[in-house]
Amino acid sequence: MAARVSGTELPLIVIVGPTASGKTSLAITLAKEYGGEIICADSRTIYKGMDIGTAKPAPDERREVPHWGLDLVEPGERFTVADFKIYANKKIEEVRARGHIPFLVGGTGLYVDAVILDYQFGQEVDQELRNKLEELSLEELQEYCLKNNITLPENKNNKRYVIRAIEQKSVNIKRRSTPVNSTMVVGISTDKEVLRKRIGDRTEQLFQDGVVEEATKLGNKYGWKNEAMTGNIYRLARLYLAGEFDLQEFKDKFTTLDWQLAKRQMTWLKRHNFIKWLDLDEAEKYLSAQLAKYL
């Protein structure tokens, strides 16, 4: 379904919220009905082969609605926030040129902000600083962030991400205080207990889908010390396969990690007063009413 108005007049629909809040399923429903394409703003789903552990949209969902922002680089390959901004803006332009509505969907707040607040990145931090940071352990880097009031990244167990957070603190990044024109930003508000249950249910689904087998394959191919393998469920998979805890403990530990991620995501998003917070049903009704104007 193509919109009646020209591509440049089509809105950018941004759906944010914590992990397991249902934002992806909502985006797919709306994109199918109103002729949209989805750009995933997730720092984990950019990696090829990391499908189950990062909860990428299922193949049938990707066949129903075009998805962008997935499988962009090999695990461990360098991909910055600035890279994502360039990629996402290009895709938004292409989607609009096709007469379709772009949906920017994800839980990586920095990725979303870089696009909708039009981050203007300074030059790369000098190599001398990076070399010094590389010599520090992950624990030392995390301690440095705490002492210097630097917000830890969502994937705080990934050394590269922590280094980038420190580097970005010393770079003057110019940004808008409000989203770029023709942008609607909706946040999915979810009751804490409901979200906990959704996270637990998704954990069970990941294991049913074969996340341990996927982790084993990735570990053998890329090495367990690959930076992309040091976060999320893959780090726990390595310890589980080494016999450090049993399957139920594995599930419990991952559920706890995902809950902690959800809280960090909400802390980031709650800084913005331009986000319209609605529960899933309200968000669908609100966005449907807005999108109907363009068809």
C-alpha positions in Angstrom: 0.0 0.0 0.0 1.5 3.4 -1.0 0.6 6.7 0.6 -1.3 9.4 -1.2 1.2 12.2 -0.3 4.7 12.6 -1.7 7.6 10.8 -0.1 9.1 14.0 1.5 5.8 14.6 3.4 5.5 11.1 4.9 6.2 10.9 8.6 8.9 8.9 10.3 7.2 6.7 12.9 9.5 6.0 15.9 8.5 3.3 18.3 10.7 2.9 21.4 10.5 1.0 24.6 12.2 -1.6 26.8 13.2 -5.0 25.5 10.2 -7.4 25.3 7.6 -4.6 25.4 6.1 -5.6 22.1 7.3 -2.7 20.0 8.4 -4.9 17.1 5.1 -6.7 16.8 3.3 -3.4 16.9 5.5 -2.0 14.2 4.9 -5.1 12.0 1.1 -4.8 12.4 1.1 -1.1 11.5 3.6 -1.5 8.6 1.5 -4.3 7.1 -1.7 -2.2 7.3 -0.3 1.2 6.2 2.4 0.3 3.8 5.5 0.7 5.9 9.1 -0.6 6.1 10.9 -1.2 9.4 14.4 0.1 10.3 15.7 -1.8 13.3 17.6 0.4 15.8 19.4 -2.3 17.8 23.1 -2.5 18.5 22.9 -6.3 18.7 20.8 -7.3 15.7 23.4 -5.6 13.4 25.5 -8.8 13.6 25.2 -11.5 11.1 24.5 -15.0 12.4 23.3 -13.7 15.8 19.7 -14.4 15.2 18.1 -16.3 18.1 20.1 -14.7 20.9 19.3 -11.1 19.8 15.6 -12.0 19.2 15.6 -10.8 15.6 12.3 -10.7 13.8 11.4 -14.2 12.5 11.9 -15.0 8.8 8.2 -15.0 8.1 7.8 -11.6 9.7 10.6 -10.3 7.6 8.9 -11.7 4.5 5.7 -9.9 5.4 7.3 -6.5 6.0 10.7 -5.3 4.7 13.2 -4.9 7.6 16.4 -2.9 7.4 19.3 -2.6 9.9 19.8 -6.4 10.4 22.9 -8.4 9.5 25.0 -5.4 8.6 28.4 -6.6 9.9 30.3 -9.7 11.0 30.5 -10.1 14.8 33.4 -8.0 16.1 33.5 -5.8 13.0 33.6 -2.1 13.8 30.2 -0.3 13.4 29.7 3.0 15.2 26.6 5.1 16.2 27.7 7.5 13.4 27.7 4.6 10.9 24.1 3.7 12.0 22.9 7.3 11.6 24.2 7.4 8.0 22.7 4.0 7.3 19.3 4.8 8.8 18.9 8.2 7.2 19.7 6.6 3.8 17.1 3.9 4.4 14.5 6.5 5.5 15.0 8.4 2.3 14.7 5.3 0.2 11.6 4.1 2.0 9.9 7.5 1.5 10.9 7.5 -2.2 9.0 4.3 -2.6 5.9 6.0 -1.2 6.1 3.9 2.0 6.2 4.9 5.6 9.5 4.4 7.5 9.3 3.0 11.0 12.4 3.4 13.2 12.0 0.7 15.9 14.3 -0.4 18.7 15.6 -0.3 22.2 19.1 1.1 21.6 18.4 4.7 22.7 21.7 6.1 21.4 20.9 4.7 17.9 17.5 6.3 17.9 18.7 9.6 19.3 21.4 9.8 16.7 18.8 9.8 14.0 15.9 11.8 15.4 18.0 14.4 17.2 20.4 14.7 14.2 23.6 14.1 16.1 26.6 15.9 14.6 29.6 13.8 15.5 33.0 15.4 16.1 36.2 13.9 14.8 37.3 10.5 16.0 39.0 10.4 19.4 42.8 10.3 19.0 44.5 6.9 18.8 46.7 7.6 21.8 43.7 7.8 24.1 42.2 4.6 22.6 45.5 2.7 23.1 45.5 3.7 26.8 41.9 2.6 27.2 42.6 -0.7 25.5 45.2 -1.5 28.1 42.6 -1.3 30.9 40.5 -4.3 31.9 36.7 -4.2 31.5 36.4 -3.7 35.3 38.8 -0.8 35.3 36.9 0.8 32.4 33.6 0.4 34.2 35.1 1.9 37.3 36.5 4.8 35.3 32.9 5.5 34.0 31.5 5.5 37.5 34.1 7.9 38.8 33.8 10.3 35.8 30.0 10.3 35.6 29.9 8.5 32.2 26.8 6.5 31.5 27.6 2.9 30.9 26.3 1.6 27.5 23.5 -0.9 27.4 26.0 -3.6 26.7 28.3 -2.7 29.6 30.0 -6.1 29.5 31.4 -5.4 26.0 34.8 -3.7 26.4 34.6 -2.0 23.0 31.2 -0.4 23.8 32.5 0.9 27.2 35.6 2.4 25.5 33.3 4.1 22.9 31.2 5.6 25.8 34.4 7.1 27.3 35.6 8.4 24.0 32.2 10.0 23.2 32.3 11.8 26.5 35.3 13.7 25.3 33.9 14.5 21.9 31.6 17.5 21.4 28.5 16.0 19.9 26.0 18.6 18.7 22.4 17.6 18.8 18.9 18.9 18.6 16.7 19.1 21.7 13.6 18.1 19.7 13.1 15.5 16.9 13.6 16.4 13.3 10.5 17.4 11.3 7.8 15.0 10.4 8.6 12.6 13.3 6.2 10.9 15.6 7.8 9.2 18.7 5.8 6.8 20.7 7.1 4.9 23.7 5.5 1.6 24.8 4.6 1.8 28.4 4.3 -1.6 30.1 3.4 -2.6 33.7 6.5 -3.9 35.5 5.0 -7.3 36.3 3.7 -7.7 32.8 7.1 -6.9 31.4 8.8 -9.3 33.8 6.5 -12.1 32.5 7.1 -11.2 28.9 10.9 -11.3 29.5 10.6 -14.6 31.2 8.4 -16.0 28.4 10.9 -14.8 25.8 13.7 -16.4 27.6 11.9 -19.8 27.4 11.3 -19.2 23.7 15.0 -18.4 23.0 15.9 -21.8 24.5 13.2 -23.6 22.5 14.5 -22.0 19.4 18.0 -23.3 20.0 20.0 -20.4 21.4 22.6 -22.7 23.0 23.3 -24.4 19.7 23.5 -21.0 18.0 26.0 -19.8 20.6 28.1 -22.9 20.2 28.2 -22.4 16.4 29.1 -18.7 16.8 31.7 -19.4 19.5 33.4 -22.0 17.2 33.4 -19.7 14.2 34.3 -16.3 15.7 35.9 -17.3 19.0 34.4 -16.7 22.5 36.6 -13.7 23.0 35.1 -11.9 20.0 33.7 -8.7 21.4 30.2 -9.4 20.1 30.2 -12.6 22.0 31.1 -11.0 25.4 27.6 -9.5 25.9 24.0 -10.6 26.0 23.1 -14.3 26.2 26.3 -15.5 24.5 28.6 -14.7 27.4 26.3 -16.8 29.7 26.2 -19.6 27.1 30.0 -19.9 27.3 29.9 -20.3 31.1 27.0 -22.7 30.8 28.8 -24.9 28.3 31.9 -24.8 30.6 29.7 -26.3 33.3 29.6 -23.3 35.7 25.9 -23.6 36.2 22.9 -25.7 35.1 20.3 -24.9 32.5 17.7 -23.4 34.9 20.4 -21.2 36.4 21.3 -20.1 32.8 17.7 -19.1 32.2 17.4 -17.3 35.5 20.6 -15.4 34.9 19.6 -14.3 31.4 16.1 -13.2 32.5 17.8 -11.1 35.2 20.2 -9.6 32.6 17.3 -8.7 30.3 15.3 -7.1 33.1 18.4 -5.0 34.0 18.7 -4.0 30.3 15.0 -3.0 30.3 15.6 -0.7 33.3 18.6 0.9 31.7 16.6 1.4 28.5 13.8 3.1 30.3 16.2 5.3 32.2 17.6 6.5 28.9 14.2 7.1 27.3 12.6 8.8 30.2 15.0 11.8 29.7 13.0 12.8 26.7 9.8 14.8 27.2 8.8 14.5 23.5 8.0 10.8 23.7 4.3 10.0 23.9 4.0 7.1 26.3 1.1 4.6 25.6 0.4 1.0 26.3 0.4 -1.3 23.3 -3.4 -1.1 22.6 -3.4 2.7 23.0 -0.3 3.0 20.8 -1.9 1.0 18.0 -5.1 3.1 18.1 -3.2 6.4 18.2 -0.7 5.6 15.4 -3.5 4.1 13.2 -5.4 7.3 13.5 -2.4 9.3 12.6 -1.3 7.1 9.7 -4.8 7.0 8.2 -4.4 10.6 7.3 -1.6 9.7 4.8 -3.5 7.0 2.9 
